[in-house]
Amino acid sequence: MRLFAKARAVGMMCAAVSALALAAAPAAAQDGDKWCSGQTIRLFSGGPAGGAFNSIIDRGAMQAAEDTGAEVQIVYSDWDFDRMVQQLREAISQAPDGIAMMGHPGDDALMPLAEQADEAGIPMMYMNVDVPRIRERFGSGYVGATLYNQGQALGAETLRLAGDRIGPGDKAIVMSRWESENRAQRELGLVDALEDAGIEVIKLQEAEGASADQMLQLPTLTSTLLSNPEVKLIGYPGGPWLSAAPVFMEAVGKAPDEIIGVGFDLGQGVMRAFDGGYVLVTSDQQPYLQGYMPVLSLCQQLVYKLGPLNVDTGAGFVTVDNYQDVAPLAEQGIR
């Protein structure tokens, strides 16, 4: 089934979430109190302060703070997995009431700290990248896309939309943090879908620090394209990367229609890349919800002793045919 992102989807879902929070509020809330006031939640935003992707997470988290009354403390990590682990260690030692954690470092790196949090009675939610072994052991929740399936679906939609522009025997590049088993699942799904269609895929490693500054990838990507001039498609590992596609293509002298650009996530820069013809399709994972829902779930766990939420935020595809429907929401920093 092909799912297509609609401009009103986030507004409708967030309105429903807000209604749920208000409906669940105790009587004291009617006297002007917020039902989760007094609870402190440490939320990992993933990237740098003001980053194109994680700033959408921030808006969702702060809206949840406004709706529930929780104190939300946002942590920025510049997409540095080792820094995330260290910051989580510090967060547990400071004993907030709950923690919403990016799963990027993976099960092995986070397992000892998840155990410490559990022993300290600090509930944890995971966001953006799943950690299935940790969640199985400690019963934690997850808000984000089902990554491998998301990547495979993007591959199928790419092939449908591209038609005869790419096919068996052609070459593609897919970039990711391939050393991170948990994080790379969605790009791996894309690779498998393309290879199943007979396309040769070059798995290009992200340059050190390029998750935060995509221009650090330019030398490696340029040299790879110069060595493989027949490449017809590039799979980018996130919204900031798609936003940089025009710069990448101009650097190697490629016109917008010469190399198909596909990837994940939205944002104002991605809309501009669509406008310029550099992007064919992106798979939206609604980061606004990845900020909002973990705060809501932790509040429900802390105040009402409810079980954690598990929410697949993969909304579907934004394409050259429908991106203008969500462009106003991208300008507002919601999509």
Contacts in CASP RR format, 6 or more apart in sequence:
PFRMAT RR
TARGET T0000
AUTHOR 0000-0000-0000
METHOD contacts of the structure
MODEL  1
MRLFAKARAVGMMCAAVSALALAAAPAAAQDGDKWCSGQTIRLFSGGPAG
GAFNSIIDRGAMQAAEDTGAEVQIVYSDWDFDRMVQQLREAISQAPDGIA
MMGHPGDDALMPLAEQADEAGIPMMYMNVDVPRIRERFGSGYVGATLYNQ
GQALGAETLRLAGDRIGPGDKAIVMSRWESENRAQRELGLVDALEDAGIE
VIKLQEAEGASADQMLQLPTLTSTLLSNPEVKLIGYPGGPWLSAAPVFME
AVGKAPDEIIGVGFDLGQGVMRAFDGGYVLVTSDQQPYLQGYMPVLSLCQ
QLVYKLGPLNVDTGAGFVTVDNYQDVAPLAEQGIR
2 157 0 8 1.000
2 160 0 8 1.000
2 316 0 8 1.000
2 317 0 8 1.000
3 315 0 8 1.000
3 316 0 8 1.000
3 317 0 8 1.000
4 316 0 8 1.000
4 317 0 8 1.000
4 318 0 8 1.000
4 319 0 8 1.000
4 322 0 8 1.000
5 284 0 8 1.000
5 315 0 8 1.000
5 316 0 8 1.000
5 317 0 8 1.000
5 318 0 8 1.000
5 322 0 8 1.000
5 325 0 8 1.000
5 326 0 8 1.000
5 335 0 8 1.000
6 325 0 8 1.000
6 326 0 8 1.000
7 325 0 8 1.000
7 326 0 8 1.000
7 328 0 8 1.000
7 329 0 8 1.000
7 335 0 8 1.000
9 286 0 8 1.000
9 315 0 8 1.000
10 286 0 8 1.000
10 288 0 8 1.000
10 289 0 8 1.000
10 329 0 8 1.000
10 334 0 8 1.000
10 335 0 8 1.000
11 334 0 8 1.000
13 289 0 8 1.000
14 63 0 8 1.000
14 288 0 8 1.000
14 289 0 8 1.000
14 292 0 8 1.000
17 292 0 8 1.000
17 293 0 8 1.000
17 296 0 8 1.000
18 67 0 8 1.000
20 296 0 8 1.000
21 35 0 8 1.000
21 67 0 8 1.000
21 68 0 8 1.000
21 296 0 8 1.000
21 299 0 8 1.000
22 29 0 8 1.000
22 67 0 8 1.000
24 35 0 8 1.000
24 300 0 8 1.000
24 304 0 8 1.000
25 34 0 8 1.000
25 35 0 8 1.000
26 35 0 8 1.000
28 35 0 8 1.000
29 35 0 8 1.000
34 67 0 8 1.000
34 68 0 8 1.000
34 69 0 8 1.000
34 70 0 8 1.000
35 68 0 8 1.000
35 69 0 8 1.000
35 299 0 8 1.000
35 303 0 8 1.000
36 68 0 8 1.000
36 69 0 8 1.000
36 70 0 8 1.000
36 299 0 8 1.000
36 302 0 8 1.000
36 303 0 8 1.000
37 68 0 8 1.000
37 69 0 8 1.000
37 70 0 8 1.000
38 69 0 8 1.000
38 70 0 8 1.000
38 71 0 8 1.000
38 97 0 8 1.000
39 69 0 8 1.000
39 70 0 8 1.000
39 71 0 8 1.000
39 97 0 8 1.000
39 98 0 8 1.000
39 298 0 8 1.000
39 299 0 8 1.000
39 302 0 8 1.000
39 303 0 8 1.000
40 70 0 8 1.000
40 71 0 8 1.000
40 73 0 8 1.000
40 96 0 8 1.000
40 97 0 8 1.000
40 98 0 8 1.000
41 65 0 8 1.000
41 70 0 8 1.000
41 71 0 8 1.000
41 72 0 8 1.000
41 73 0 8 1.000
41 96 0 8 1.000
41 97 0 8 1.000
41 98 0 8 1.000
41 99 0 8 1.000
41 100 0 8 1.000
41 295 0 8 1.000
41 298 0 8 1.000
41 299 0 8 1.000
42 73 0 8 1.000
42 75 0 8 1.000
42 91 0 8 1.000
42 94 0 8 1.000
42 96 0 8 1.000
42 98 0 8 1.000
42 99 0 8 1.000
42 100 0 8 1.000
43 61 0 8 1.000
43 72 0 8 1.000
43 73 0 8 1.000
43 74 0 8 1.000
43 75 0 8 1.000
43 99 0 8 1.000
43 100 0 8 1.000
43 291 0 8 1.000
43 294 0 8 1.000
43 295 0 8 1.000
44 74 0 8 1.000
44 75 0 8 1.000
44 77 0 8 1.000
44 84 0 8 1.000
44 87 0 8 1.000
44 88 0 8 1.000
44 99 0 8 1.000
44 100 0 8 1.000
44 101 0 8 1.000
44 102 0 8 1.000
44 127 0 8 1.000
45 54 0 8 1.000
45 57 0 8 1.000
45 58 0 8 1.000
45 61 0 8 1.000
45 74 0 8 1.000
45 75 0 8 1.000
45 76 0 8 1.000
45 77 0 8 1.000
45 102 0 8 1.000
46 54 0 8 1.000
46 57 0 8 1.000
46 75 0 8 1.000
46 76 0 8 1.000
46 77 0 8 1.000
46 78 0 8 1.000
46 79 0 8 1.000
46 84 0 8 1.000
46 102 0 8 1.000
46 104 0 8 1.000
46 128 0 8 1.000
47 53 0 8 1.000
47 54 0 8 1.000
47 76 0 8 1.000
47 77 0 8 1.000
47 78 0 8 1.000
47 79 0 8 1.000
47 211 0 8 1.000
47 212 0 8 1.000
48 54 0 8 1.000
48 76 0 8 1.000
48 78 0 8 1.000
48 79 0 8 1.000
48 212 0 8 1.000
49 76 0 8 1.000
50 58 0 8 1.000
51 240 0 8 1.000
52 239 0 8 1.000
52 240 0 8 1.000
52 243 0 8 1.000
52 267 0 8 1.000
52 268 0 8 1.000
52 269 0 8 1.000
53 238 0 8 1.000
53 239 0 8 1.000
53 240 0 8 1.000
53 265 0 8 1.000
53 267 0 8 1.000
53 287 0 8 1.000
54 76 0 8 1.000
54 287 0 8 1.000
55 333 0 8 1.000
56 267 0 8 1.000
56 287 0 8 1.000
56 288 0 8 1.000
56 333 0 8 1.000
56 334 0 8 1.000
56 335 0 8 1.000
57 127 0 8 1.000
57 128 0 8 1.000
57 287 0 8 1.000
57 288 0 8 1.000
57 290 0 8 1.000
57 291 0 8 1.000
58 74 0 8 1.000
58 291 0 8 1.000
59 288 0 8 1.000
59 333 0 8 1.000
59 334 0 8 1.000
60 288 0 8 1.000
60 289 0 8 1.000
60 291 0 8 1.000
60 292 0 8 1.000
60 295 0 8 1.000
61 72 0 8 1.000
61 74 0 8 1.000
61 100 0 8 1.000
61 291 0 8 1.000
61 292 0 8 1.000
61 294 0 8 1.000
61 295 0 8 1.000
62 72 0 8 1.000
63 292 0 8 1.000
64 70 0 8 1.000
64 72 0 8 1.000
64 291 0 8 1.000
64 292 0 8 1.000
64 293 0 8 1.000
64 295 0 8 1.000
64 296 0 8 1.000
64 299 0 8 1.000
65 71 0 8 1.000
65 72 0 8 1.000
65 295 0 8 1.000
67 296 0 8 1.000
68 295 0 8 1.000
68 296 0 8 1.000
68 299 0 8 1.000
70 295 0 8 1.000
70 298 0 8 1.000
70 299 0 8 1.000
72 295 0 8 1.000
73 96 0 8 1.000
75 87 0 8 1.000
75 91 0 8 1.000
77 83 0 8 1.000
77 84 0 8 1.000
77 87 0 8 1.000
77 102 0 8 1.000
78 209 0 8 1.000
78 211 0 8 1.000
78 212 0 8 1.000
79 104 0 8 1.000
79 209 0 8 1.000
79 211 0 8 1.000
79 212 0 8 1.000
80 209 0 8 1.000
80 211 0 8 1.000
80 212 0 8 1.000
81 104 0 8 1.000
81 105 0 8 1.000
81 106 0 8 1.000
81 109 0 8 1.000
81 180 0 8 1.000
81 183 0 8 1.000
82 105 0 8 1.000
84 101 0 8 1.000
84 102 0 8 1.000
84 103 0 8 1.000
84 104 0 8 1.000
84 105 0 8 1.000
85 105 0 8 1.000
85 109 0 8 1.000
85 110 0 8 1.000
85 113 0 8 1.000
88 99 0 8 1.000
88 101 0 8 1.000
88 110 0 8 1.000
88 113 0 8 1.000
89 113 0 8 1.000
91 99 0 8 1.000
92 99 0 8 1.000
92 113 0 8 1.000
92 116 0 8 1.000
92 117 0 8 1.000
92 120 0 8 1.000
92 122 0 8 1.000
95 120 0 8 1.000
95 122 0 8 1.000
96 122 0 8 1.000
97 122 0 8 1.000
97 298 0 8 1.000
97 302 0 8 1.000
98 122 0 8 1.000
98 123 0 8 1.000
98 124 0 8 1.000
98 298 0 8 1.000
98 302 0 8 1.000
99 117 0 8 1.000
99 122 0 8 1.000
99 123 0 8 1.000
99 124 0 8 1.000
99 125 0 8 1.000
99 298 0 8 1.000
100 124 0 8 1.000
100 125 0 8 1.000
100 126 0 8 1.000
100 127 0 8 1.000
100 291 0 8 1.000
100 294 0 8 1.000
100 295 0 8 1.000
100 298 0 8 1.000
101 110 0 8 1.000
101 124 0 8 1.000
101 125 0 8 1.000
101 126 0 8 1.000
101 127 0 8 1.000
102 126 0 8 1.000
102 127 0 8 1.000
102 128 0 8 1.000
102 129 0 8 1.000
103 110 0 8 1.000
103 126 0 8 1.000
103 127 0 8 1.000
103 128 0 8 1.000
103 129 0 8 1.000
103 130 0 8 1.000
103 131 0 8 1.000
103 182 0 8 1.000
103 183 0 8 1.000
104 128 0 8 1.000
104 129 0 8 1.000
104 180 0 8 1.000
104 182 0 8 1.000
104 183 0 8 1.000
105 180 0 8 1.000
105 182 0 8 1.000
106 129 0 8 1.000
106 131 0 8 1.000
106 180 0 8 1.000
106 181 0 8 1.000
106 182 0 8 1.000
106 183 0 8 1.000
107 131 0 8 1.000
107 132 0 8 1.000
107 133 0 8 1.000
107 134 0 8 1.000
107 182 0 8 1.000
110 131 0 8 1.000
110 134 0 8 1.000
111 133 0 8 1.000
111 134 0 8 1.000
111 137 0 8 1.000
114 124 0 8 1.000
114 131 0 8 1.000
114 134 0 8 1.000
114 137 0 8 1.000
114 138 0 8 1.000
114 140 0 8 1.000
115 138 0 8 1.000
117 123 0 8 1.000
117 124 0 8 1.000
118 124 0 8 1.000
118 138 0 8 1.000
123 140 0 8 1.000
123 298 0 8 1.000
123 301 0 8 1.000
123 302 0 8 1.000
123 308 0 8 1.000
124 138 0 8 1.000
124 140 0 8 1.000
125 140 0 8 1.000
125 141 0 8 1.000
125 142 0 8 1.000
125 143 0 8 1.000
125 294 0 8 1.000
125 297 0 8 1.000
125 298 0 8 1.000
125 308 0 8 1.000
125 309 0 8 1.000
126 134 0 8 1.000
126 135 0 8 1.000
126 140 0 8 1.000
126 141 0 8 1.000
126 142 0 8 1.000
126 143 0 8 1.000
126 294 0 8 1.000
127 142 0 8 1.000
127 143 0 8 1.000
127 144 0 8 1.000
127 290 0 8 1.000
127 291 0 8 1.000
127 294 0 8 1.000
128 143 0 8 1.000
128 144 0 8 1.000
128 285 0 8 1.000
128 287 0 8 1.000
128 290 0 8 1.000
129 147 0 8 1.000
129 182 0 8 1.000
129 183 0 8 1.000
129 185 0 8 1.000
130 142 0 8 1.000
130 144 0 8 1.000
130 146 0 8 1.000
130 147 0 8 1.000
130 182 0 8 1.000
130 185 0 8 1.000
131 140 0 8 1.000
131 142 0 8 1.000
131 182 0 8 1.000
134 140 0 8 1.000
135 141 0 8 1.000
135 142 0 8 1.000
139 308 0 8 1.000
140 308 0 8 1.000
141 297 0 8 1.000
141 308 0 8 1.000
141 309 0 8 1.000
141 310 0 8 1.000
142 310 0 8 1.000
142 311 0 8 1.000
143 289 0 8 1.000
143 290 0 8 1.000
143 291 0 8 1.000
143 293 0 8 1.000
143 294 0 8 1.000
143 297 0 8 1.000
143 309 0 8 1.000
143 310 0 8 1.000
143 311 0 8 1.000
143 313 0 8 1.000
144 285 0 8 1.000
144 289 0 8 1.000
144 290 0 8 1.000
144 311 0 8 1.000
144 312 0 8 1.000
144 313 0 8 1.000
144 314 0 8 1.000
145 186 0 8 1.000
145 283 0 8 1.000
145 285 0 8 1.000
145 312 0 8 1.000
145 313 0 8 1.000
145 314 0 8 1.000
146 312 0 8 1.000
146 314 0 8 1.000
147 185 0 8 1.000
147 186 0 8 1.000
148 185 0 8 1.000
148 186 0 8 1.000
148 188 0 8 1.000
148 189 0 8 1.000
149 189 0 8 1.000
150 186 0 8 1.000
150 189 0 8 1.000
150 264 0 8 1.000
150 283 0 8 1.000
150 285 0 8 1.000
150 314 0 8 1.000
151 185 0 8 1.000
151 186 0 8 1.000
151 187 0 8 1.000
151 188 0 8 1.000
151 189 0 8 1.000
151 190 0 8 1.000
151 193 0 8 1.000
151 264 0 8 1.000
151 283 0 8 1.000
152 189 0 8 1.000
152 190 0 8 1.000
152 192 0 8 1.000
152 193 0 8 1.000
153 283 0 8 1.000
153 316 0 8 1.000
153 317 0 8 1.000
154 186 0 8 1.000
154 190 0 8 1.000
154 193 0 8 1.000
154 262 0 8 1.000
154 263 0 8 1.000
154 264 0 8 1.000
154 281 0 8 1.000
154 282 0 8 1.000
154 283 0 8 1.000
154 317 0 8 1.000
155 189 0 8 1.000
155 190 0 8 1.000
155 193 0 8 1.000
155 194 0 8 1.000
155 262 0 8 1.000
156 193 0 8 1.000
157 281 0 8 1.000
157 283 0 8 1.000
157 317 0 8 1.000
157 319 0 8 1.000
158 190 0 8 1.000
158 193 0 8 1.000
158 194 0 8 1.000
158 233 0 8 1.000
158 260 0 8 1.000
158 262 0 8 1.000
158 280 0 8 1.000
158 281 0 8 1.000
159 166 0 8 1.000
159 167 0 8 1.000
159 193 0 8 1.000
159 194 0 8 1.000
159 197 0 8 1.000
161 280 0 8 1.000
161 281 0 8 1.000
161 319 0 8 1.000
161 320 0 8 1.000
162 233 0 8 1.000
162 260 0 8 1.000
162 280 0 8 1.000
165 232 0 8 1.000
165 260 0 8 1.000
166 172 0 8 1.000
166 199 0 8 1.000
166 232 0 8 1.000
166 233 0 8 1.000
166 260 0 8 1.000
167 197 0 8 1.000
167 198 0 8 1.000
167 199 0 8 1.000
168 197 0 8 1.000
168 198 0 8 1.000
168 199 0 8 1.000
169 198 0 8 1.000
169 199 0 8 1.000
169 200 0 8 1.000
170 199 0 8 1.000
170 200 0 8 1.000
170 230 0 8 1.000
170 232 0 8 1.000
170 233 0 8 1.000
171 199 0 8 1.000
171 200 0 8 1.000
171 201 0 8 1.000
171 202 0 8 1.000
171 228 0 8 1.000
171 230 0 8 1.000
171 231 0 8 1.000
171 232 0 8 1.000
172 194 0 8 1.000
172 199 0 8 1.000
172 200 0 8 1.000
172 201 0 8 1.000
172 202 0 8 1.000
172 231 0 8 1.000
172 232 0 8 1.000
172 233 0 8 1.000
172 234 0 8 1.000
172 235 0 8 1.000
173 201 0 8 1.000
173 202 0 8 1.000
173 204 0 8 1.000
173 221 0 8 1.000
173 224 0 8 1.000
173 225 0 8 1.000
173 228 0 8 1.000
173 231 0 8 1.000
173 233 0 8 1.000
173 234 0 8 1.000
173 235 0 8 1.000
174 187 0 8 1.000
174 190 0 8 1.000
174 191 0 8 1.000
174 194 0 8 1.000
174 201 0 8 1.000
174 202 0 8 1.000
174 203 0 8 1.000
174 204 0 8 1.000
174 234 0 8 1.000
174 235 0 8 1.000
175 187 0 8 1.000
175 204 0 8 1.000
175 205 0 8 1.000
175 206 0 8 1.000
175 217 0 8 1.000
175 221 0 8 1.000
175 234 0 8 1.000
175 235 0 8 1.000
175 236 0 8 1.000
175 237 0 8 1.000
175 241 0 8 1.000
176 183 0 8 1.000
176 184 0 8 1.000
176 187 0 8 1.000
176 188 0 8 1.000
176 203 0 8 1.000
176 204 0 8 1.000
176 205 0 8 1.000
176 206 0 8 1.000
176 237 0 8 1.000
177 183 0 8 1.000
177 184 0 8 1.000
177 205 0 8 1.000
177 206 0 8 1.000
177 211 0 8 1.000
177 237 0 8 1.000
178 184 0 8 1.000
178 187 0 8 1.000
178 203 0 8 1.000
178 205 0 8 1.000
178 206 0 8 1.000
179 205 0 8 1.000
186 264 0 8 1.000
186 283 0 8 1.000
187 235 0 8 1.000
187 237 0 8 1.000
190 235 0 8 1.000
190 262 0 8 1.000
190 263 0 8 1.000
191 201 0 8 1.000
191 203 0 8 1.000
194 201 0 8 1.000
194 233 0 8 1.000
195 201 0 8 1.000
199 233 0 8 1.000
202 224 0 8 1.000
202 228 0 8 1.000
202 231 0 8 1.000
204 220 0 8 1.000
204 221 0 8 1.000
204 224 0 8 1.000
205 220 0 8 1.000
206 217 0 8 1.000
206 237 0 8 1.000
207 216 0 8 1.000
207 217 0 8 1.000
207 219 0 8 1.000
207 220 0 8 1.000
208 216 0 8 1.000
209 216 0 8 1.000
210 216 0 8 1.000
210 217 0 8 1.000
214 240 0 8 1.000
214 241 0 8 1.000
214 243 0 8 1.000
214 244 0 8 1.000
215 244 0 8 1.000
215 247 0 8 1.000
217 241 0 8 1.000
217 244 0 8 1.000
217 248 0 8 1.000
218 247 0 8 1.000
218 248 0 8 1.000
218 251 0 8 1.000
221 248 0 8 1.000
221 252 0 8 1.000
222 248 0 8 1.000
222 251 0 8 1.000
222 252 0 8 1.000
224 231 0 8 1.000
225 231 0 8 1.000
225 252 0 8 1.000
225 254 0 8 1.000
226 252 0 8 1.000
231 259 0 8 1.000
232 259 0 8 1.000
232 260 0 8 1.000
233 259 0 8 1.000
233 260 0 8 1.000
233 261 0 8 1.000
233 262 0 8 1.000
234 245 0 8 1.000
234 248 0 8 1.000
234 259 0 8 1.000
234 260 0 8 1.000
234 261 0 8 1.000
234 262 0 8 1.000
235 261 0 8 1.000
235 262 0 8 1.000
235 263 0 8 1.000
236 242 0 8 1.000
236 244 0 8 1.000
236 245 0 8 1.000
236 261 0 8 1.000
236 262 0 8 1.000
236 263 0 8 1.000
236 264 0 8 1.000
237 263 0 8 1.000
237 264 0 8 1.000
238 263 0 8 1.000
238 264 0 8 1.000
238 265 0 8 1.000
239 263 0 8 1.000
239 264 0 8 1.000
239 265 0 8 1.000
239 266 0 8 1.000
239 267 0 8 1.000
239 269 0 8 1.000
239 270 0 8 1.000
239 282 0 8 1.000
241 263 0 8 1.000
242 261 0 8 1.000
242 263 0 8 1.000
242 264 0 8 1.000
242 265 0 8 1.000
242 269 0 8 1.000
242 270 0 8 1.000
242 273 0 8 1.000
242 278 0 8 1.000
242 279 0 8 1.000
242 282 0 8 1.000
243 267 0 8 1.000
243 268 0 8 1.000
243 269 0 8 1.000
243 270 0 8 1.000
243 272 0 8 1.000
243 273 0 8 1.000
245 261 0 8 1.000
245 273 0 8 1.000
245 278 0 8 1.000
245 279 0 8 1.000
246 256 0 8 1.000
246 272 0 8 1.000
246 273 0 8 1.000
246 276 0 8 1.000
246 278 0 8 1.000
249 255 0 8 1.000
249 256 0 8 1.000
249 258 0 8 1.000
249 259 0 8 1.000
249 278 0 8 1.000
256 276 0 8 1.000
256 277 0 8 1.000
256 278 0 8 1.000
257 277 0 8 1.000
260 280 0 8 1.000
261 278 0 8 1.000
261 279 0 8 1.000
261 280 0 8 1.000
262 279 0 8 1.000
262 280 0 8 1.000
262 281 0 8 1.000
262 282 0 8 1.000
263 279 0 8 1.000
263 281 0 8 1.000
263 282 0 8 1.000
263 283 0 8 1.000
264 282 0 8 1.000
264 283 0 8 1.000
264 284 0 8 1.000
264 285 0 8 1.000
265 282 0 8 1.000
265 283 0 8 1.000
265 284 0 8 1.000
265 285 0 8 1.000
265 287 0 8 1.000
266 282 0 8 1.000
266 284 0 8 1.000
266 318 0 8 1.000
266 326 0 8 1.000
266 330 0 8 1.000
266 335 0 8 1.000
267 330 0 8 1.000
267 333 0 8 1.000
267 335 0 8 1.000
268 330 0 8 1.000
268 331 0 8 1.000
268 333 0 8 1.000
269 330 0 8 1.000
270 279 0 8 1.000
270 282 0 8 1.000
270 330 0 8 1.000
271 323 0 8 1.000
271 327 0 8 1.000
271 330 0 8 1.000
271 331 0 8 1.000
273 279 0 8 1.000
274 318 0 8 1.000
274 320 0 8 1.000
274 323 0 8 1.000
277 320 0 8 1.000
279 320 0 8 1.000
280 319 0 8 1.000
280 320 0 8 1.000
281 317 0 8 1.000
281 318 0 8 1.000
281 319 0 8 1.000
281 320 0 8 1.000
282 317 0 8 1.000
282 318 0 8 1.000
282 319 0 8 1.000
283 314 0 8 1.000
283 316 0 8 1.000
283 317 0 8 1.000
284 314 0 8 1.000
284 315 0 8 1.000
284 316 0 8 1.000
284 317 0 8 1.000
284 318 0 8 1.000
284 326 0 8 1.000
284 335 0 8 1.000
285 313 0 8 1.000
285 314 0 8 1.000
285 315 0 8 1.000
286 313 0 8 1.000
286 314 0 8 1.000
286 315 0 8 1.000
286 335 0 8 1.000
287 313 0 8 1.000
288 333 0 8 1.000
288 334 0 8 1.000
288 335 0 8 1.000
289 311 0 8 1.000
289 313 0 8 1.000
290 313 0 8 1.000
293 309 0 8 1.000
293 311 0 8 1.000
293 313 0 8 1.000
296 309 0 8 1.000
297 306 0 8 1.000
297 307 0 8 1.000
297 308 0 8 1.000
297 309 0 8 1.000
300 306 0 8 1.000
300 307 0 8 1.000
300 309 0 8 1.000
301 307 0 8 1.000
301 308 0 8 1.000
318 326 0 8 1.000
326 335 0 8 1.000
329 335 0 8 1.000
END
